């Protein structure tokens, strides 16, 4: 069960309520969703390797604040940054696409 904040709503409840009430808020949440998804993967990878932000930054040749920004989910990382991150963690970058609308599969007629 989700814990309630001192003001009586969980973060999910509060965000959901704001999304229903504000088209602008909803649009911003939708804009940030891909970056937040990448941030969750970055955090999962870093923590899975038991690395602090400082150690990861040193391995990547960057700063702790750059890692913090990447993990905030508010910025679009470059593919080059993702490759540096992967190399620093002994991993590789895998990028894919997912169709949002199901399209019919073309069938080839036998002649």
Phi and psi restraints in degrees (value plus and minus 20) as a CYANA .aco file:
   2 UNK   PHI     -91.4   -51.4
   2 UNK   PSI     118.4   158.4
   3 UNK   PHI     -97.1   -57.1
   3 UNK   PSI     124.6   164.6
   4 UNK   PHI    -111.1   -71.1
   4 UNK   PSI     126.0   166.0
   5 UNK   PHI     -96.2   -56.2
   5 UNK   PSI     147.6   187.6
   6 UNK   PHI     -78.7   -38.7
   6 UNK   PSI     -41.2    -1.2
   7 UNK   PHI    -113.1   -73.1
   7 UNK   PSI     -15.7    24.3
   8 UNK   PHI      79.9   119.9
   8 UNK   PSI     -18.6    21.4
   9 UNK   PHI    -152.5  -112.5
   9 UNK   PSI     127.2   167.2
  10 UNK   PHI     -95.9   -55.9
  10 UNK   PSI     145.7   185.7
  11 UNK   PHI     -81.4   -41.4
  11 UNK   PSI     -61.4   -21.4
  12 UNK   PHI     -83.0   -43.0
  12 UNK   PSI     -63.7   -23.7
  13 UNK   PHI     -82.8   -42.8
  13 UNK   PSI     -63.9   -23.9
  14 UNK   PHI     -84.3   -44.3
  14 UNK   PSI     -65.1   -25.1
  15 UNK   PHI     -84.5   -44.5
  15 UNK   PSI     -62.0   -22.0
  16 UNK   PHI     -82.2   -42.2
  16 UNK   PSI     -63.0   -23.0
  17 UNK   PHI     -82.9   -42.9
  17 UNK   PSI     -64.9   -24.9
  18 UNK   PHI     -83.7   -43.7
  18 UNK   PSI     -58.6   -18.6
  19 UNK   PHI     -82.0   -42.0
  19 UNK   PSI     -60.0   -20.0
  20 UNK   PHI     -87.4   -47.4
  20 UNK   PSI     -51.8   -11.8
  21 UNK   PHI    -110.6   -70.6
  21 UNK   PSI     -41.2    -1.2
  22 UNK   PHI    -153.5  -113.5
  22 UNK   PSI      95.0   135.0
  23 UNK   PHI     -84.9   -44.9
  23 UNK   PSI     -55.8   -15.8
  24 UNK   PHI     -84.1   -44.1
  24 UNK   PSI     -64.5   -24.5
  25 UNK   PHI     -82.9   -42.9
  25 UNK   PSI     -64.8   -24.8
  26 UNK   PHI     -79.7   -39.7
  26 UNK   PSI     -64.2   -24.2
  27 UNK   PHI     -83.8   -43.8
  27 UNK   PSI     -60.3   -20.3
  28 UNK   PHI     -87.5   -47.5
  28 UNK   PSI     -59.8   -19.8
  29 UNK   PHI     -81.4   -41.4
  29 UNK   PSI     -63.6   -23.6
  30 UNK   PHI     -85.5   -45.5
  30 UNK   PSI     -57.6   -17.6
  31 UNK   PHI     -84.9   -44.9
  31 UNK   PSI     -59.3   -19.3
  32 UNK   PHI    -102.9   -62.9
  32 UNK   PSI     -37.1     2.9
  33 UNK   PHI     -72.7   -32.7
  33 UNK   PSI     -66.9   -26.9
  34 UNK   PHI     -82.0   -42.0
  34 UNK   PSI     -57.3   -17.3
  35 UNK   PHI     -89.7   -49.7
  35 UNK   PSI     -57.0   -17.0
  36 UNK   PHI     -87.4   -47.4
  36 UNK   PSI     -56.5   -16.5
  37 UNK   PHI     -83.6   -43.6
  37 UNK   PSI     -64.5   -24.5
  38 UNK   PHI     -83.1   -43.1
  38 UNK   PSI     -62.6   -22.6
  39 UNK   PHI     -79.6   -39.6
  39 UNK   PSI     -62.7   -22.7
  40 UNK   PHI     -81.2   -41.2
  40 UNK   PSI     -59.7   -19.7
  41 UNK   PHI     -87.4   -47.4
  41 UNK   PSI     -59.5   -19.5
  42 UNK   PHI     -82.4   -42.4
  42 UNK   PSI     -67.0   -27.0
  43 UNK   PHI     -82.6   -42.6
  43 UNK   PSI     -64.8   -24.8
  44 UNK   PHI     -79.3   -39.3
  44 UNK   PSI     -64.5   -24.5
  45 UNK   PHI     -84.5   -44.5
  45 UNK   PSI     -68.8   -28.8
  46 UNK   PHI     -80.2   -40.2
  46 UNK   PSI     -67.1   -27.1
  47 UNK   PHI     -89.3   -49.3
  47 UNK   PSI     -55.1   -15.1
  48 UNK   PHI     -82.5   -42.5
  48 UNK   PSI     -47.1    -7.1
  49 UNK   PHI    -113.6   -73.6
  49 UNK   PSI     -16.2    23.8
  50 UNK   PHI      34.8    74.8
  50 UNK   PSI      23.1    63.1
  51 UNK   PHI    -125.9   -85.9
  51 UNK   PSI     121.0   161.0
  52 UNK   PHI    -102.3   -62.3
  52 UNK   PSI     146.4   186.4
  53 UNK   PHI     -81.3   -41.3
  53 UNK   PSI     -57.0   -17.0
  54 UNK   PHI     -82.7   -42.7
  54 UNK   PSI     -66.6   -26.6
  55 UNK   PHI     -86.2   -46.2
  55 UNK   PSI     -63.2   -23.2
  56 UNK   PHI     -81.8   -41.8
  56 UNK   PSI     -63.7   -23.7
  57 UNK   PHI     -78.6   -38.6
  57 UNK   PSI     -64.4   -24.4
  58 UNK   PHI     -82.4   -42.4
  58 UNK   PSI     -63.1   -23.1
  59 UNK   PHI     -83.2   -43.2
  59 UNK   PSI     -53.0   -13.0
  60 UNK   PHI    -108.0   -68.0
  60 UNK   PSI     -29.3    10.7
  61 UNK   PHI      52.9    92.9
  61 UNK   PSI      17.3    57.3
  62 UNK   PHI    -155.1  -115.1
  62 UNK   PSI    -185.1  -145.1
  63 UNK   PHI    -128.5   -88.5
  63 UNK   PSI     140.2   180.2
  64 UNK   PHI     -80.1   -40.1
  64 UNK   PSI     -57.2   -17.2
  65 UNK   PHI     -85.7   -45.7
  65 UNK   PSI     -52.2   -12.2
  66 UNK   PHI     -86.8   -46.8
  66 UNK   PSI     -59.4   -19.4
  67 UNK   PHI     -86.6   -46.6
  67 UNK   PSI     -61.2   -21.2
  68 UNK   PHI     -80.5   -40.5
  68 UNK   PSI     -62.6   -22.6
  69 UNK   PHI     -83.2   -43.2
  69 UNK   PSI     -62.7   -22.7
  70 UNK   PHI     -80.7   -40.7
  70 UNK   PSI     -61.5   -21.5
  71 UNK   PHI    -100.3   -60.3
  71 UNK   PSI     -27.5    12.5
  72 UNK   PHI     -93.9   -53.9
  72 UNK   PSI     -45.9    -5.9
  73 UNK   PHI      59.8    99.8
  73 UNK   PSI      -6.6    33.4
  74 UNK   PHI    -128.7   -88.7
  74 UNK   PSI     -16.3    23.7
  75 UNK   PHI    -153.8  -113.8
  75 UNK   PSI     127.6   167.6
  76 UNK   PHI    -108.1   -68.1
  76 UNK   PSI      93.3   133.3
  77 UNK   PHI     -96.1   -56.1
  77 UNK   PSI     128.9   168.9
  78 UNK   PHI     -98.8   -58.8
  78 UNK   PSI     140.6   180.6
  79 UNK   PHI     -83.7   -43.7
  79 UNK   PSI     -56.4   -16.4
  80 UNK   PHI     -80.8   -40.8
  80 UNK   PSI     -61.2   -21.2
  81 UNK   PHI     -83.6   -43.6
  81 UNK   PSI     -62.8   -22.8
  82 UNK   PHI     -83.6   -43.6
  82 UNK   PSI     -56.8   -16.8
  83 UNK   PHI     -86.5   -46.5
  83 UNK   PSI     -60.8   -20.8
  84 UNK   PHI     -81.7   -41.7
  84 UNK   PSI     -63.4   -23.4
  85 UNK   PHI     -80.7   -40.7
  85 UNK   PSI     -67.2   -27.2
  86 UNK   PHI     -81.0   -41.0
  86 UNK   PSI     -65.6   -25.6
  87 UNK   PHI     -81.4   -41.4
  87 UNK   PSI     -59.8   -19.8
  88 UNK   PHI     -86.5   -46.5
  88 UNK   PSI     -41.9    -1.9
  89 UNK   PHI    -128.2   -88.2
  89 UNK   PSI     -15.9    24.1
  90 UNK   PHI      47.6    87.6
  90 UNK   PSI      19.2    59.2
  91 UNK   PHI    -148.6  -108.6
  91 UNK   PSI    -197.2  -157.2
  92 UNK   PHI    -154.2  -114.2
  92 UNK   PSI     135.4   175.4
  93 UNK   PHI    -106.1   -66.1
  93 UNK   PSI     113.7   153.7
  94 UNK   PHI    -147.1  -107.1
  94 UNK   PSI     102.7   142.7
  95 UNK   PHI    -137.9   -97.9
  95 UNK   PSI     117.8   157.8
  96 UNK   PHI    -159.6  -119.6
  96 UNK   PSI     152.7   192.7
  97 UNK   PHI    -146.6  -106.6
  97 UNK   PSI     129.0   169.0
  98 UNK   PHI    -152.3  -112.3
  98 UNK   PSI     105.1   145.1
  99 UNK   PHI     -90.4   -50.4
  99 UNK   PSI     116.7   156.7
 100 UNK   PHI    -109.0   -69.0
 100 UNK   PSI     -40.5    -0.5
 101 UNK   PHI    -143.3  -103.3
 101 UNK   PSI     109.4   149.4
 102 UNK   PHI     -93.6   -53.6
 102 UNK   PSI     104.9   144.9
 103 UNK   PHI    -127.1   -87.1
 103 UNK   PSI     128.1   168.1
 104 UNK   PHI     -86.1   -46.1
 104 UNK   PSI     124.3   164.3
 105 UNK   PHI    -103.6   -63.6
 105 UNK   PSI     110.0   150.0
 106 UNK   PHI     -89.5   -49.5
 106 UNK   PSI     113.0   153.0
 107 UNK   PHI    -125.9   -85.9
 107 UNK   PSI     115.1   155.1
 108 UNK   PHI    -115.0   -75.0
 108 UNK   PSI     104.4   144.4
 109 UNK   PHI     -95.9   -55.9
 109 UNK   PSI     119.9   159.9
 110 UNK   PHI     -99.9   -59.9
 110 UNK   PSI     117.7   157.7
